Amino acid sequence: MYPFDRLPVHTSSTALTRAVLKGKLSTGESLEVHETTLPPGAAPHPPHRHPHSEMWLIREGTVDITVNDLTTRLGPGSLGFVSSNDEHGIKNVGLVPATYFVVAMGPGAS
């Protein structure tokens, strides 16, 4: 169990991040979960690729998620997914902070 008020908070110049969990499932897959809050206009990092897949669960605000040059705008309650090694990025395109959970699974996620 991971009570929200006990999650460690990390603040960078572009985001506030709460680490939730990091480890391996009993079947061997790596799993990592964190929550990120981006101020308006911010992105946590430039578009990139990695061997694990990722899923974003949008809690608040409006983000653009770009996967392989295709951009989709998502709001609260929406979910985005990127497969292993696809280039991707996320940016807050709204006027208020955007908060979302990231679920990373596969090689390099933990």
N, C-alpha and C positions, 0 to 999 in steps of 0.2 A: 504494500500500500504506500502511496506517495502523496501525503497531504500537501496541498498547495502552499500553505503558510510555512512549510518546512523545506521547500525547495531552495537550493542555493541560487543566488542571483549574480549574474556577471553583466557589467555594463561596459560597452565599447563605444567608440565614437559614432557608430551607426545603429546600434541596437541594444536592447535590454533582453537578456536571455536567461531562462530558468532551465537548468538541467533537471530532467525527470528521472530517466533511467538509462543504463548502458550495460549491456552484457550479452549473453548468448542464451538462446532458447534450448530446451532439452534436446531438440532435434539438430542442434549445431549451428543454426543461422544466427548471425549477429543482429542485434536490435538496439537502437538508440532513439530516445524520445526527448525533445525539448520544446519549450515554448519561447517564441520570439515576439517582441514588440518593436515595431519600426515607427519612427516619427514620419509625418507627411513628407513625401518626396524621397525617402531613403530606401536604399537596398543594403542588405547585410554584406554583400561582396559581389564582385563581377560575375557574369555567367561562367559556368564551369562544368566539368564532367567528373564522375567518379564511378567506381565499380558497383556501389550499392544503389538500390532503388530508394526513392523517397516519396512520401505522401505528405501533403499539407492540408490541415484542417483549419479553415478560416473561422476565427471566433468573433473578431470585431474589425471593422474598417473595410477598405477596398484595396485589393492588390492586383497587379498584373503578373501573371506567371508566363514566362516564355520558355518553350521547349522546342529545340531545333528550329528556331526562327518563327514559331507560331505562338502568338500571344493571346491569352485568354484572361479576361477580367473576372475576378471572383469576389464575392462578398460573404457576409456572415452565413455560416452553415454550409458553405461550399467546400468541396474537396478537389485537390489537384494531385496528380500522380506523374512521376517521371521514372522511366525504366533505366536500368543500369547503362552507364556510359552515354546517355543522351545529354546534350548540352542544355543547361537550364539556368534560370535566374528568377528572382522574385523582387518586386518593387512595390512600395506603398504609393498608390496613385490618388489616394483620397486626401481630404482636408483634416482628418483626425488620425491619431495613431492607429495602426493596424496590428492586431495580435493574432497569431496562428500557432498551432502545434505542428511540429515536424516529426514524422515517424520514418526513420531510416532503417532499412533491412537489407542484409546481405553482406558481402565481403567489404570490410573496412568500416562498417557502421559502428563497431564498438572499439 
